Amino acid sequence: MVGVSDDVTEYAAALRSTEDKLRRCPQRRKDILEELTKSQKVFSEKLDHLSRRLAWVHATVYSEEKMLDIYWLLRVCLRTIEHSDRTGSLFAFLPEFYLSVAINSYSALKNYFGPVHSLGQLPGYEETLTRLAAILAKHFADTRIVGTDIRDSLMQALASYVCYPHSLRAVERIPEEQRVAMVRSLLAPYEQRPWAQTNWILVRLWKGCGFGYRYTRLPHLLKVKPEDANLPSLQKPCPSLLLQQHMADLLRQDPDVAPSFLNSVLNQLNWAFSEFIGMIQEIQQAVERLERNFVDTRQLKVCATCFDLSVSLLRVLEMTVTLVPEAFLATAQPTAEMLLQRLAQLLNQVLNRVTAERNLFDRVVTLWLPGLESVDHYPILVAVTGILVRLLVHGPAAGREKATAVLLADPCFQLRSIRYLLGHAEPPAPGSALPAPDRKRFSLQSYTDYISSEELAQVEQMLAHLTAASAQAAAASLPTSEEDLCPICYAHPISAVFQPCGHKSCKACINQHLMNNKDCFFCKATITAVEDCKASGGGATSSAA
């Protein structure tokens, strides 16, 4: 059936192309006109034949009776799953067949029967949609389900469910207790589970609320061959303010949820972006080789996936900064400053890699390699800008000043990267060649269809604020002896001593390290406590590692 539909599309395109050639062909070329006319007749007859066959398929296979049969099967599976769930231990022995058939039945009803037969006409369809949403929300992280394939299927089904307005509203209709439990599972640390799909679900709940994040397709892909409009990734933004509020409440109420969740997000972002940079270096080297001017297709696909994951993780961080800014800015929370420092470090690394003049990112983007279509300046720079605007423009003055100080203190910070966002060219260094006058520069101001005037004004405000703060910090900074600098980052003074080994670093480096590892940087001894450096010789206060 799919083959017939694809053939109809191909012959229709061939017929349109032939008719266009007929219009453009000069009348004096009788031979070409004759061949084109023959082709037009062949394509037209073949298209008529396939169209009749496709109409038969829709009338016979995609009939109302078949739709009612599949709908009956879906409801039977839902009743079976709900009953086994209520019986407790029996659920562990429920054949995965029922979950699989329920997911596939809903997919068939949604994708294959419209627009001839409306799903809304099915009896009790809204209630069935809500029941399926409750099953997906409850069981996508259910430990009683041990099969890897069915766990992945449930996760993918939930990810697809939140991409469409009607099914997302069904998720919002399930009982509040189940909604909160679902969001709690989504906020669990990303290790030991399919974190990419989890992140995708959170991103879809946010898309439409972020900075310049109201697009369906990326701006640079609009002129590319159109894709299947039914794909979940190509659906219009439909954010859920209700589920966002659940996320904000959980991050605020439980003091352990926010640090563990954000630590895992930052770890995955560091990994994904590092992998992406490593891969584009390999791609660039492969392209420049004279003896082998091609790149492995699988490598291109993995590279694009790492880029898309980096953008998605940045959007989740933007959502968290917007909903719960105190997770990064609260002075009473000991983990907030460490998370803010890690966030500033990663944002600076992304900006520096993407905005450097004639850098590796620029060269790979301009190659337009098949498989790397999604790799472009806009998605990643707009995501970073959204986070920076939330930290430096919105919120109370104390939070803005704290974020500014941490951002400027990071050794990777470059004001040039912020100017790049608005297309401001840097003056050339003495003795260097002038840039080409016709070279097109990236600028957020070029995307007025995607970024509002208010958002652009906020970026201008952020640039002015950072320019003034950077000049003030440079004037106030005092030279520091190299012996007093942290031997890990060489950016902050030594402020912590590890026990029992006595090695030293700044508090930022050791706090970040202890989130994932308990061994000393230098000697691998197990760290039992961290003491203040200035008081380490006497009765210093210490914190357990």
C-alpha positions in Angstrom: 0.0 0.0 0.0 2.9 2.3 0.8 4.5 1.4 -2.5 1.3 2.3 -4.5 1.2 5.7 -2.7 4.9 6.4 -3.4 4.4 5.5 -7.1 1.5 7.9 -7.4 3.7 10.7 -5.9 6.6 9.9 -8.3 4.5 9.7 -11.4 2.7 12.9 -10.5 6.0 14.7 -10.1 7.2 13.3 -13.4 4.0 14.5 -15.1 4.4 18.0 -13.7 8.0 18.1 -14.8 7.1 16.9 -18.4 4.4 19.5 -18.7 6.8 22.2 -17.6 9.3 21.1 -20.2 6.5 21.2 -22.8 5.7 24.8 -22.0 9.4 25.8 -22.2 10.2 23.9 -25.4 10.5 26.1 -28.5 7.9 25.3 -31.2 10.6 24.8 -33.9 11.8 21.6 -32.1 9.1 19.3 -33.4 11.2 16.2 -32.5 11.5 17.2 -28.8 7.9 18.2 -28.6 6.8 14.8 -30.0 8.9 12.9 -27.4 7.7 15.0 -24.6 4.1 14.5 -25.7 4.6 10.8 -25.7 6.1 10.9 -22.2 3.2 13.1 -21.0 0.7 10.5 -22.3 2.5 7.6 -20.7 2.8 9.3 -17.3 -0.8 10.4 -17.5 -2.1 6.9 -18.2 0.1 5.4 -15.6 -1.0 8.0 -13.0 -4.7 7.3 -13.8 -4.2 3.6 -13.3 -2.3 4.0 -10.0 -4.9 6.5 -8.8 -7.7 4.1 -9.3 -5.7 1.4 -7.5 -5.0 3.8 -4.6 -8.7 4.7 -4.4 -9.5 0.9 -4.2 -7.0 0.5 -1.4 -8.5 3.4 0.6 -12.1 2.1 0.0 -11.3 -1.5 0.8 -8.4 -1.6 3.2 -8.8 1.9 4.9 -12.6 1.4 5.3 -14.8 2.5 8.2 -15.3 -1.2 9.1 -11.5 -1.8 9.3 -11.1 1.3 11.4 -13.8 0.1 13.9 -12.1 -3.3 14.1 -8.7 -1.7 15.0 -10.4 0.6 17.4 -12.0 -2.4 19.1 -8.6 -4.1 19.3 -7.1 -1.0 20.9 -9.8 -0.9 23.6 -9.4 -4.6 24.3 -5.6 -4.2 24.8 -6.2 -1.1 27.1 -8.6 -3.1 29.2 -6.2 -6.0 29.5 -3.3 -3.7 30.5 -5.3 -1.8 33.0 -6.6 -5.0 34.6 -3.2 -6.6 34.9 -1.8 -3.4 36.4 -4.5 -3.4 39.1 -3.7 -7.0 40.1 -0.2 -6.0 41.1 2.4 -8.7 40.6 0.5 -10.1 37.6 1.7 -7.2 35.5 5.2 -8.5 35.5 3.9 -11.5 33.5 1.8 -9.5 31.1 2.8 -10.5 27.6 4.4 -7.5 25.9 2.2 -8.3 22.9 -0.6 -6.3 24.5 1.5 -3.1 24.9 2.9 -3.5 21.4 -0.5 -4.0 19.8 -2.0 -1.1 21.7 0.8 1.3 20.5 0.6 0.0 16.9 -3.2 0.2 16.8 -3.2 3.8 17.9 -0.5 4.6 15.3 -2.6 2.9 12.6 -5.7 4.9 13.5 -3.8 8.2 13.6 -1.8 7.8 10.4 -3.7 5.7 7.9 -7.4 6.5 8.1 -7.6 10.2 7.8 -8.9 12.4 6.3 -11.6 10.0 4.8 -12.7 8.8 8.2 -12.4 11.1 11.2 -11.1 9.7 14.5 -13.4 12.1 16.3 -16.4 10.1 15.1 -15.3 7.0 17.0 -17.4 6.3 20.1 -15.6 7.4 23.3 -12.4 8.3 21.4 -11.4 11.1 23.8 -11.7 8.8 26.8 -9.7 6.1 24.9 -7.0 8.6 24.1 -6.8 9.6 27.8 -6.6 6.0 28.9 -3.7 5.3 26.5 -2.0 8.5 27.7 -2.3 7.3 31.3 -0.7 3.9 30.4 2.2 5.5 28.5 2.8 8.0 31.3 2.7 5.4 34.0 4.6 2.5 32.4 7.3 4.1 30.3 9.6 4.0 33.4 7.9 1.0 35.1 10.5 -1.3 36.6 8.2 -4.3 36.2 8.7 -4.1 32.4 12.1 -5.8 31.8 12.1 -6.1 28.0 14.4 -3.5 26.4 12.5 -3.3 23.1 9.1 -2.7 24.7 10.6 -0.1 27.1 12.0 1.7 24.1 8.6 1.4 22.3 6.8 3.0 25.2 9.3 5.8 25.4 9.0 6.5 21.7 5.2 6.3 21.9 5.1 8.9 24.7 7.6 11.1 22.8 5.3 11.0 19.7 2.2 11.6 21.9 3.4 14.9 23.2 4.1 16.2 19.7 0.5 16.5 18.6 -2.0 18.9 20.3 -4.9 16.5 20.7 -2.8 13.7 22.3 -0.8 16.2 24.4 -4.1 17.4 25.8 -5.0 13.8 26.6 -1.8 13.6 28.7 -2.9 16.8 30.5 -6.3 15.1 31.3 -4.9 12.2 33.2 -5.1 12.4 37.1 -2.6 14.9 38.6 -0.9 12.3 40.7 0.0 10.3 37.5 1.1 13.5 35.7 3.5 14.4 38.6 4.8 10.9 38.7 5.5 11.0 34.9 7.4 14.3 35.2 9.4 13.0 38.2 10.5 10.0 36.1 11.5 12.4 33.3 13.6 14.4 35.8 15.5 11.4 37.1 19.2 11.4 36.3 19.9 10.4 32.7 22.3 7.6 33.4 21.3 4.0 32.7 18.3 4.8 30.5 17.5 6.3 27.1 18.2 9.9 28.0 18.0 11.2 24.4 14.3 10.2 24.2 13.7 11.6 27.7 15.3 14.9 26.7 13.2 14.9 23.5 10.0 14.7 25.5 11.0 17.6 27.8 12.0 19.7 24.7 8.6 19.2 23.1 6.9 20.4 26.3 9.0 23.6 26.0 9.1 24.3 22.3 7.0 27.4 21.6 8.1 29.1 24.8 11.9 29.4 24.2 13.9 32.2 22.7 13.3 32.1 18.9 11.9 28.6 19.3 8.6 28.9 17.5 9.6 27.4 14.2 8.4 24.1 12.7 11.4 23.7 10.3 14.7 25.4 10.7 15.0 28.6 8.6 17.8 27.4 6.4 15.9 24.2 5.5 12.7 25.8 4.2 13.9 25.7 0.6 15.1 22.1 0.8 13.0 19.2 -0.4 9.9 19.0 1.9 9.7 16.0 4.2 6.8 14.0 5.5 4.6 16.5 7.3 3.3 13.8 9.6 6.7 13.3 11.3 6.6 14.2 15.0 9.7 16.5 14.6 7.8 18.6 12.0 4.7 19.3 14.1 4.0 22.9 15.1 5.0 23.8 18.6 2.4 22.9 21.2 3.9 23.5 24.7 2.3 22.3 27.9 2.3 25.0 30.6 0.6 22.5 32.9 3.5 19.9 32.7 6.0 22.8 32.8 4.5 23.8 36.2 4.8 20.3 37.5 8.4 20.3 36.5 9.1 23.6 38.3 7.3 22.4 41.4 9.3 19.2 41.6 12.6 21.1 41.1 11.7 23.5 43.8 10.2 21.2 46.4 12.8 18.4 46.5 16.3 19.7 47.2 17.9 16.6 45.7 16.1 16.6 42.4 17.4 19.8 40.8 21.2 19.1 41.4 21.1 15.5 40.3 19.0 16.3 37.2 21.0 19.3 36.1 24.3 17.5 36.7 23.2 14.8 34.4 22.0 17.3 31.7 25.4 19.2 31.9 27.3 15.9 31.7 25.4 14.8 28.6 25.8 18.2 27.0 29.5 18.1 27.6 29.7 14.7 26.0 27.4 15.4 23.0 29.1 18.6 22.0 32.6 17.2 22.5 31.7 14.2 20.3 30.2 16.6 17.7 33.4 18.7 17.6 35.6 15.6 17.3 33.5 14.3 14.4 33.5 17.5 12.4 37.3 17.6 12.8 37.4 14.1 11.3 35.0 15.0 8.5 37.1 18.1 7.6 40.2 16.0 7.5 38.5 13.4 5.3 37.2 16.1 2.9 40.7 17.6 2.5 42.4 14.3 1.7 43.3 14.1 -2.0 43.2 10.4 -2.3 39.8 9.9 -0.6 37.3 12.7 -1.1 34.3 11.2 0.7 32.9 10.8 4.1 31.1 7.7 5.6 27.4 8.2 5.6 27.0 6.6 9.1 29.6 9.1 10.5 27.6 12.0 9.1 24.4 10.7 10.6 26.0 10.3 14.1 27.6 13.7 13.8 24.2 15.3 13.0 22.6 13.4 15.9 25.2 14.7 18.4 24.5 18.2 17.2 20.7 17.8 17.5 21.2 16.4 21.0 23.4 19.3 22.0 20.7 21.8 20.8 18.0 19.8 22.7 20.0 19.7 25.9 20.6 23.5 25.7 16.8 24.0 25.3 16.1 21.9 28.4 18.6 24.1 30.3 16.8 27.2 29.0 13.5 25.8 30.2 15.0 25.1 33.7 16.7 28.5 33.9 13.3 30.1 33.0 11.1 28.0 35.3 13.5 27.6 38.3 16.2 30.3 38.1 17.1 29.7 41.8 18.5 26.3 40.8 21.5 28.3 39.5 21.2 31.6 41.3 20.1 30.8 44.9 22.7 31.8 47.4 21.3 29.5 50.1 21.9 26.4 47.9 25.5 25.2 48.0 25.1 23.4 44.6 23.7 26.4 42.8 27.0 28.2 42.4 28.8 25.1 41.1 26.0 24.4 38.6 26.1 28.0 37.4 29.9 27.8 36.9 29.5 24.6 34.9 26.8 26.1 32.8 28.9 29.3 32.1 31.8 27.1 31.2 29.8 25.0 28.7 28.1 28.1 27.2 31.4 29.8 26.6 32.8 26.6 25.0 29.9 26.4 22.6 30.0 30.0 21.7 33.8 30.0 21.1 33.6 26.9 18.9 30.7 28.2 16.8 31.5 31.9 16.5 35.2 31.9 15.8 36.1 33.5 12.5 36.7 31.0 9.6 36.6 28.2 12.1 35.9 24.5 11.7 32.2 24.8 12.3 31.9 27.4 9.5 33.8 25.2 7.0 31.7 22.1 7.7 28.4 24.1 7.4 29.4 25.6 4.1 30.2 22.1 2.7 26.5 21.2 2.7 27.2 17.5 3.1 24.1 15.2 2.8 23.1 14.1 6.3 24.3 17.3 8.0 21.4 19.5 6.8 20.4 20.3 10.4 23.9 21.6 11.4 23.7 25.4 11.2 24.5 28.4 13.3 20.9 29.4 14.0 19.6 26.5 16.2 22.6 26.3 18.6 23.3 30.0 18.8 19.6 30.9 19.5 19.5 28.2 22.2 22.6 29.6 23.9 21.2 33.1 23.6 18.0 32.1 25.3 19.9 30.9 28.3 22.1 34.0 28.5 19.1 36.4 28.2 17.3 34.6 31.0 20.3 34.8 33.3 21.5 38.3 32.4 18.4 40.3 31.5 15.4 38.8 33.4 15.0 38.3 37.1 16.2 40.2 40.2 19.3 42.4 40.1 21.2 40.2 42.5 20.8 37.2 40.3 21.9 39.1 37.2 25.0 40.3 39.0 25.9 36.9 40.2 25.5 35.3 36.7 27.5 38.1 35.2 30.4 37.7 37.7 30.5 33.9 37.1 30.3 34.3 33.3 33.1 36.9 33.2 35.3 34.9 35.6 35.3 31.9 33.3 38.7 31.9 31.4 37.0 31.0 28.2 34.7 34.0 28.1 35.1 36.2 25.0 33.0 39.4 24.5 33.6 38.9 20.8 31.3 35.8 20.8 28.4 37.9 22.2 29.0 40.6 19.6 28.9 37.9 16.9 25.3 37.2 17.7 24.3 40.6 16.4 26.7 40.6 13.4 29.2 43.0 14.9 32.5 42.5 13.1 35.7 42.5 15.2 38.5 44.9 14.2 41.3 43.0 12.5 44.5 42.4 14.4 47.5 44.5 13.4 49.2 43.0 10.4 46.3 40.6 9.5 44.3 40.7 6.3 41.0 42.5 6.1 37.9 40.3 5.8 36.2 40.1 2.5 33.7 42.9 2.1 31.0 40.6 0.6 31.3 37.9 3.2 27.9 37.2 4.7 27.9 37.4 8.5 25.5 35.6 10.9 23.2 38.0 12.8 20.1 37.4 14.8 18.7 40.5 13.2 18.4 38.6 9.9 15.7 36.3 11.4 12.9 38.7 12.0 10.3 36.0 11.1 11.6 33.8 13.9 12.8 36.3 16.5 10.6 39.1 17.8 11.7 42.7 18.2 11.4 42.4 22.0 13.8 39.4 21.9 16.3 41.4 19.8 16.1 44.3 22.2 16.9 41.9 25.1 20.0 40.7 23.2 21.1 44.3 22.6 20.6 45.0 26.4 22.6 41.9 27.3 25.5 43.0 25.0 25.6 46.5 26.5 25.5 45.0 30.0 28.4 42.6 29.3 30.4 45.2 27.6 30.2 47.5 30.6 30.8 44.7 33.1 33.7 43.3 31.1 35.5 46.7 31.1 34.9 47.2 34.8 36.2 43.7 35.6 39.3 44.3 33.5 40.1 47.5 35.3 39.6 46.0 38.7 41.5 42.8 38.2 44.8 42.3 40.0 47.7 40.2 38.8 47.8 36.8 40.6 50.9 34.7 41.2 50.9 31.5 39.2 51.6 29.5 42.4 48.3 30.8 43.8 46.2 29.6 40.9 44.2 26.4 40.8 46.4 23.8 39.0 43.3 22.4 37.4 41.7 25.4 35.7 44.4 28.1 36.1 41.5 30.6 36.4 40.6 30.8 40.1 42.8 31.1 43.2 43.4 28.0 45.3 40.8 27.8 48.0 40.3 24.1 49.0 42.5 21.4 50.5 41.6 17.7 50.1 41.8 15.3 53.0 43.6 13.0 53.7 46.1 13.6 50.8 46.5 17.4 51.2 46.3 18.3 47.5 44.8 21.6 46.6 42.5 23.3 44.0 39.8 25.9 43.8 36.4 25.0 45.3 34.7 25.2 41.9 36.9 22.4 40.4 36.7 20.1 43.4 32.9 20.6 43.8 32.3 19.7 40.2 34.6 16.7 40.4 32.9 15.3 43.5 29.6 15.3 41.7 30.8 12.3 39.8 34.0 11.0 41.4 35.4 10.7 44.9 39.1 10.2 43.9 41.8 12.9 44.1 42.7 14.6 40.8 46.4 13.9 41.4 47.0 10.8 43.5 43.7 9.0 43.2 43.3 8.7 47.0 39.7 8.7 48.2 38.7 12.2 49.3 37.0 12.1 52.7 36.6 15.9 53.3 37.4 19.3 51.7 38.7 22.0 53.9 39.1 25.8 53.4 42.7 26.4 52.3 43.3 29.5 54.5 42.4 27.6 57.7 43.7 24.1 56.8 46.6 24.3 59.2 44.4 24.9 62.3 40.9 24.1 63.3 39.4 24.4 59.8 35.8 23.6 59.1 35.5 20.8 56.7 32.7 19.3 54.5 32.3 15.6 53.9 33.2 14.7 50.3 
